[in-house]
Amino acid sequence: MAADTLSRVFAALADPTRRDMVSRLASGDATVNQLAEPFQMSLQAVYKHLKVLEDAGVVSRLPGPQPRPVRLETEVFDLMEKWIERYRRQAEERYRRLDAVLTALNEQPTDDEQKGSAA
């Protein structure tokens, strides 16, 4: 289930317009009209973008009369952070092992150093 959610979230956030909307919502709830202001697109297109974000669980709108505020659902970002953190830790561990190998290689004497001490 988490993998499906992550796939939908990453797919939804792949679009720069939707990322801009999420960025705007990070500072607080907004109406659809407020979200639409900076974009050169129809209100219908804005609703389509919001539908993708809603389906992915990134935003929500409470039922009721218009205007309904759009709210950022921060729990989905916690899920993304956990997923990213797992791979970040793995990458850091690989870099630590590489650093250890490089350090060991640098500490070994070169052929010229070995010949100079033998003479």
N, C-alpha and C positions, 0 to 999 in steps of 0.2 A: 504493500500500500504506500509506504513512504517513497519507494522508487517511482511509482506512478505520479505521486504528488510532486516530487522533485522534477520529473520530466515535464509536467505541465507548467510548473513555475519557471523553469529555465526557458522553456519555449515561449511563455508569455513575456518574459523579460528580454527576449532576444530582439524585440522590436524597440527602436530608440524612442518612439512616441510613447509607448507604454512605460519605458524606463523614466521618461520625463514626467509622466503622470505620477508614478510612484515617488519620484523625488519631490514633487510638489506636495503630495500627501504626507510625506515624512514630517512636514512642519505643521500638519493639522488637517482635519477633515475639510472637504470642499464640495460644493455642488458640481453637478455636471457642467453647468454653464461656466463656473469658475475654472474648471479644468480645461474647458474648450478654448478659453480666451487666447492663449498664446499660439494656437494652432490655426493654420490656414486649411481647415477642413470642415465639412458639414457636421452638424450635431449628430446626425445618424452615424457618421464614421467614428465619432468620439464614443458613442454608445457601443459600437462594435468592439472598440479597443477595451472598453470597460467590461464588456461581457467576457472577453478572453481573460482579463485579470480576475474577474469574479469566479469564473470556472476553475481557475488555477488556485483559488483561495487566497489571492494576494490582496484583494479589496472586498469590501462588502457594502451593501446599501440596505438600510432597514426598510421594511415594507411600510407603506403609508403614502400620504399625499406628497406631491411634488412641492417644493424642491426637497429631495432626500439627500442628505449628505453622504458622500462616499468616504469610507473609512479604510485606512490601511490596516491589514491584519498582520500584526508583527510576529505571530507564532510561526508563520510560514518561513520567516527569515531565521528564526531559531533552528528550524529543521535544515535549512540551507547551510547555516553556519556549522552545525554538527557534521554535515557531510563534507564540507570544505576542510574543516579542521582535521578530520581523519586523514585526508590525503596530504595536507600540509605537514602533519607529523611524520608521515611516511617519507615524504620528500626530504625533510630535515634529517631524518635518520640516514638516508642514502648519502646526503652531503657530508654528514659526520664520518661515515665509513670511507668516503672518498678522501676527505681531509686526512684521515689516519693513514691511508695508503700513500698519499702524496708526501706526508711528513716522513714516513718510513723510507720512501725512495730518496728524499733529499738528504737523509742522514747517512745513507750508504756512500762510501768513498767512491770517487770516480776512478776510471782506469789510470788517468794521469797521476792522481794522488797516490794510488797503490804503487805505481812504478817509481815515483819519487821517493817513497819511504823505503823501498827495497834497495835502492842504490847506495 
